[in-house]
Amino acid sequence: MIVAKRTDHSEEIFAYVPGRAGAGPAGRYGAGVVALRHDEPVTRWEYARLEYKSTGTFGADKYMDWTANFHHPDGVARWGTDERFDDLRHLNRAGQAGWQSYDRAAILVGQPHRLHAVTYSLRRPIPD
């Protein structure tokens, strides 16, 4: 059995299999060496989403109200209503709790386009 140390101090274990020619990562351990497994930690994530939606109608209202709802594994939390579009405040609140945003989807309606809703996909690592 061959144990190879990587630069990040993780290990990769290989075994010698007689008659197996040129196996192994780029043939660096010679003929007959095959990888058994990679002993690398895997991050487990929990997921959530932040929905930021406009309220009311799409009339001539210059400044619409916006509601923020946070959907997470423990349920739904209403984070309040804003007088104007200000999603950064809510993203910072999620970031302080350890959440990372990895995707954003915007919904536009009407002509000319008006922003109706923005949904942020969030994740954070689950501690071991």
Secondary structure, DSSP 4 states (H G I P E B T S, - for coil): -EEEEPTTS-EEEEEE-TT--S-SGGGTT-TTEEEEEEE-----EEEEEEEEEE-S--SS-SS--EEEEEEETTEEEEEEEESS--HHHHHHHHHHTT-EEEEEEEEEETTTTEEEEEEEEEEEEPP-
